[in-house]
Amino acid sequence: MGLSTHVLDTMHGTPAAGMAVALYTTAADGQATLVRRFTLNADGRSDGPLYDNASLRVGTYRLVFDVAGYFKARGVSLPEPNFLNQVALDFGVAHTDQHYHVPLLVSPWSYSTYRGS
């Protein structure tokens, strides 16, 4: 399956439908190159894999989630400045024959991630 992600809104107990996300490749010097931007569907997922196994490469990547934009769109009153604005997750892919699933559990005040299945 390659690379996938999904986001769960732990404040409301729902998928984070409509959240904007950006995927980057990253270099050893920290430079990031935008691969694509997308919006999560009703299930809090991209509409398909971000990379399939044939196009996934060994290397480092970054997913950037627009957390503040999502919660503001849901009508949540956030302080200014926001405690969390964007959440950036940097991760590495060592084996292109495996599935890399990067979930995010998020509220306006906290987040967690793990390598999912």
Backbone as CSV, one residue per row, in Angstrom:
resi,resn,N_x,N_y,N_z,CA_x,CA_y,CA_z,C_x,C_y,C_z
1,MET,0.818,-1.201,0.000,0.000,0.000,0.000,0.859,1.261,0.000
2,GLY,2.105,1.233,0.402,2.965,2.410,0.328,2.868,3.296,1.537
3,LEU,2.363,4.530,1.353,2.270,5.531,2.414,0.847,6.056,2.513
4,SER,0.334,6.111,3.740,-1.008,6.641,3.966,-1.043,7.380,5.298
5,THR,-2.110,8.138,5.493,-2.306,8.863,6.746,-3.790,8.974,7.035
6,HIS,-4.102,9.234,8.293,-5.451,9.641,8.663,-5.362,10.417,9.971
7,VAL,-6.395,11.209,10.236,-6.402,12.061,11.424,-7.708,11.860,12.176
8,LEU,-7.579,11.693,13.482,-8.734,11.604,14.362,-8.763,12.836,15.250
9,ASP,-9.902,13.493,15.294,-10.152,14.665,16.118,-10.560,14.154,17.494
10,THR,-9.646,14.231,18.463,-9.938,13.685,19.796,-10.805,14.619,20.632
11,MET,-10.944,15.868,20.219,-11.838,16.789,20.924,-13.301,16.413,20.682
12,HIS,-13.613,16.091,19.435,-14.988,15.784,19.060,-15.252,14.282,18.927
13,GLY,-14.202,13.473,18.954,-14.374,12.032,18.809,-14.777,11.626,17.411
14,THR,-14.227,12.332,16.391,-14.602,12.065,15.004,-13.365,12.081,14.110
15,PRO,-13.489,11.564,12.892,-12.419,11.787,11.917,-12.306,13.279,11.622
16,ALA,-11.112,13.736,11.280,-10.871,15.159,11.003,-11.161,15.478,9.536
17,ALA,-12.399,15.291,9.139,-12.822,15.554,7.760,-12.595,17.013,7.414
18,GLY,-11.990,17.255,6.247,-11.767,18.608,5.771,-10.438,19.222,6.186
19,MET,-9.645,18.529,6.991,-8.345,19.088,7.386,-7.404,19.130,6.194
20,ALA,-6.697,20.254,6.038,-5.705,20.408,4.970,-4.378,19.799,5.425
21,VAL,-3.727,19.102,4.494,-2.458,18.419,4.784,-1.512,18.646,3.610
22,ALA,-0.228,18.729,3.916,0.793,18.825,2.865,1.824,17.731,3.096
23,LEU,2.277,17.117,2.021,3.309,16.085,2.065,4.573,16.629,1.410
24,TYR,5.710,16.454,2.089,7.007,16.896,1.588,7.997,15.743,1.617
25,THR,8.975,15.787,0.744,10.185,14.985,0.921,11.187,15.906,1.597
26,THR,12.080,15.341,2.389,13.072,16.160,3.087,14.467,15.640,2.797
27,ALA,15.420,16.553,2.803,16.820,16.218,2.543,17.600,16.264,3.849
28,ALA,18.804,15.728,3.818,19.658,15.692,5.010,19.924,17.083,5.566
29,ASP,19.932,18.104,4.717,20.190,19.476,5.177,18.926,20.171,5.691
30,GLY,17.814,19.438,5.750,16.572,19.994,6.266,15.672,20.632,5.222
31,GLN,16.141,20.742,3.996,15.315,21.312,2.935,14.117,20.406,2.645
32,ALA,12.957,21.015,2.523,11.737,20.262,2.232,11.217,20.633,0.849
33,THR,10.779,19.628,0.109,10.209,19.831,-1.225,8.763,19.356,-1.210
34,LEU,7.852,20.254,-1.540,6.437,19.911,-1.548,6.150,18.854,-2.611
35,VAL,5.471,17.795,-2.213,5.034,16.744,-3.130,3.589,16.999,-3.550
36,ARG,2.741,17.259,-2.541,1.335,17.523,-2.839,0.613,18.055,-1.615
37,ARG,-0.474,18.752,-1.871,-1.410,19.204,-0.834,-2.721,18.463,-1.067
38,PHE,-3.410,18.158,0.009,-4.689,17.472,-0.122,-5.552,17.772,1.102
39,THR,-6.825,17.448,0.978,-7.796,17.634,2.057,-8.327,16.268,2.446
40,LEU,-8.422,16.040,3.751,-8.903,14.752,4.230,-10.394,14.575,3.950
41,ASN,-10.774,13.359,3.592,-12.162,13.054,3.256,-13.007,12.853,4.520
42,ALA,-14.242,12.426,4.367,-15.180,12.271,5.488,-14.680,11.285,6.538
43,ASP,-13.801,10.375,6.150,-13.238,9.399,7.083,-11.923,9.893,7.691
44,GLY,-11.529,11.152,7.394,-10.287,11.695,7.926,-9.048,11.161,7.234
45,ARG,-9.211,10.683,6.015,-8.110,10.079,5.250,-7.960,10.779,3.895
46,SER,-6.798,10.566,3.274,-6.661,10.992,1.884,-7.497,10.042,1.036
47,ASP,-7.848,10.455,-0.163,-8.716,9.627,-1.002,-8.024,8.388,-1.547
48,GLY,-6.720,8.329,-1.461,-5.959,7.169,-1.901,-4.603,7.209,-1.239
49,PRO,-3.759,6.241,-1.534,-2.418,6.268,-0.942,-1.649,7.506,-1.397
50,LEU,-0.821,8.025,-0.505,0.026,9.169,-0.846,1.135,8.732,-1.790
51,TYR,1.616,7.530,-1.591,2.539,6.846,-2.505,2.131,5.387,-2.500
52,ASP,2.165,4.734,-3.655,2.022,3.289,-3.663,3.426,2.692,-3.504
53,ASN,3.515,1.388,-3.317,4.827,0.764,-3.100,5.774,0.960,-4.279
54,ALA,5.240,1.054,-5.484,6.095,1.214,-6.663,6.751,2.596,-6.709
55,SER,6.099,3.620,-6.170,6.662,4.975,-6.239,7.284,5.457,-4.934
56,LEU,7.059,4.751,-3.837,7.659,5.114,-2.545,9.159,4.866,-2.601
57,ARG,9.934,5.798,-2.080,11.398,5.699,-2.072,11.925,5.729,-0.650
58,VAL,13.057,5.066,-0.409,13.747,5.164,0.872,14.123,6.626,1.071
59,GLY,13.877,7.147,2.249,14.217,8.540,2.525,13.395,9.096,3.662
60,THR,13.433,10.423,3.787,12.708,11.093,4.862,11.609,11.973,4.279
61,TYR,10.536,12.076,5.035,9.330,12.750,4.597,8.784,13.612,5.730
62,ARG,7.890,14.513,5.363,7.219,15.364,6.356,5.763,15.506,5.957
63,LEU,4.888,15.274,6.900,3.468,15.580,6.747,3.167,16.784,7.628
64,VAL,2.501,17.794,7.062,2.148,18.994,7.812,0.621,19.107,7.814
65,PHE,0.059,19.108,9.009,-1.388,19.118,9.210,-1.825,20.502,9.699
66,ASP,-2.814,21.110,9.056,-3.318,22.423,9.450,-4.342,22.265,10.571
67,VAL,-3.829,22.103,11.771,-4.670,21.827,12.936,-5.538,23.036,13.297
68,ALA,-4.940,24.223,13.411,-5.706,25.412,13.799,-6.789,25.726,12.772
69,GLY,-6.451,25.638,11.487,-7.446,25.897,10.447,-8.628,24.957,10.540
70,TYR,-8.338,23.695,10.829,-9.398,22.695,10.953,-10.324,23.021,12.132
71,PHE,-9.733,23.276,13.310,-10.567,23.530,14.488,-11.325,24.855,14.371
72,LYS,-10.717,25.865,13.772,-11.441,27.127,13.546,-12.635,26.889,12.632
73,ALA,-12.457,26.082,11.588,-13.557,25.772,10.676,-14.675,25.002,11.381
74,ARG,-14.316,24.270,12.432,-15.323,23.538,13.225,-16.002,24.435,14.245
75,GLY,-15.579,25.719,14.319,-16.204,26.655,15.248,-15.599,26.666,16.638
76,VAL,-14.444,26.052,16.804,-13.787,26.036,18.110,-13.121,27.393,18.337
77,SER,-13.370,27.989,19.485,-12.749,29.262,19.839,-11.332,28.985,20.340
78,LEU,-10.357,29.453,19.570,-8.957,29.213,19.914,-8.308,30.513,20.390
79,PRO,-7.341,30.419,21.306,-6.638,31.623,21.732,-5.724,32.121,20.619
80,GLU,-5.354,33.392,20.694,-4.384,33.946,19.738,-3.133,34.321,20.497
81,PRO,-1.976,33.821,20.173,-1.783,32.846,19.102,-2.300,31.469,19.523
82,ASN,-2.545,30.634,18.519,-3.016,29.269,18.770,-1.942,28.474,19.489
83,PHE,-2.353,27.572,20.370,-1.366,26.695,21.000,-0.736,25.791,19.943
84,LEU,-1.561,25.152,19.128,-1.080,24.384,17.980,-1.601,25.044,16.726
85,ASN,-0.717,25.330,15.799,-1.123,25.898,14.525,-1.053,24.808,13.468
86,GLN,0.161,24.447,13.094,0.383,23.326,12.192,1.210,22.283,12.932
87,VAL,0.885,21.034,12.712,1.665,19.931,13.265,2.451,19.311,12.129
88,ALA,3.775,19.324,12.267,4.658,18.725,11.264,5.242,17.433,11.825
89,LEU,5.062,16.355,11.090,5.609,15.057,11.488,6.685,14.655,10.492
90,ASP,7.914,14.540,10.974,9.027,14.067,10.148,9.226,12.585,10.422
91,PHE,9.366,11.797,9.380,9.522,10.351,9.542,10.355,9.798,8.404
92,GLY,10.893,8.618,8.614,11.731,7.981,7.616,11.117,6.706,7.082
93,VAL,11.406,6.422,5.833,10.982,5.188,5.176,12.239,4.403,4.843
94,ALA,12.362,3.237,5.462,13.548,2.413,5.260,13.293,1.235,4.323
95,HIS,12.030,0.808,4.206,11.697,-0.392,3.423,10.508,-0.101,2.514
96,THR,10.743,0.038,1.246,9.672,0.413,0.316,8.699,-0.722,0.023
97,ASP,8.993,-1.905,0.492,8.069,-3.024,0.302,7.083,-3.150,1.470
98,GLN,7.174,-2.244,2.433,6.278,-2.257,3.586,5.283,-1.106,3.489
99,HIS,4.212,-1.224,4.273,3.223,-0.155,4.350,3.589,0.783,5.494
100,TYR,3.648,2.063,5.199,3.894,3.090,6.210,2.609,3.891,6.372
101,HIS,1.980,3.730,7.537,0.752,4.456,7.841,1.069,5.413,8.979
102,VAL,0.787,6.711,8.782,1.138,7.737,9.768,-0.152,8.407,10.252
103,PRO,-0.734,7.892,11.333,-1.947,8.501,11.867,-1.607,9.648,12.828
104,LEU,-2.551,10.571,12.955,-2.422,11.676,13.901,-3.697,11.738,14.723
105,LEU,-3.551,11.752,16.030,-4.658,11.982,16.945,-4.440,13.377,17.495
106,VAL,-5.443,14.272,17.367,-5.180,15.680,17.647,-6.380,16.388,18.277
107,SER,-6.061,17.321,19.149,-7.014,18.284,19.689,-6.353,19.653,19.538
108,PRO,-7.010,20.734,19.925,-6.337,22.037,19.826,-5.137,22.177,20.763
109,TRP,-4.990,21.226,21.724,-3.953,21.357,22.739,-2.982,20.195,22.816
110,SER,-3.189,19.165,22.033,-2.284,18.013,22.108,-2.366,17.186,20.843
111,TYR,-1.329,16.367,20.627,-1.354,15.420,19.524,-0.449,14.242,19.827
112,SER,-0.714,13.145,19.148,0.160,11.976,19.224,0.118,11.262,17.881
113,THR,1.150,10.486,17.650,1.259,9.739,16.401,1.956,8.425,16.689
114,TYR,1.956,7.554,15.721,2.632,6.267,15.816,2.691,5.699,14.413
115,ARG,3.472,4.643,14.239,3.449,3.965,12.942,2.331,2.950,12.972
116,GLY,1.308,3.215,12.205,0.149,2.352,12.181,0.311,1.210,11.198
117,SER,-0.758,0.464,11.045,-0.732,-0.688,10.136,-1.703,-0.481,8.992
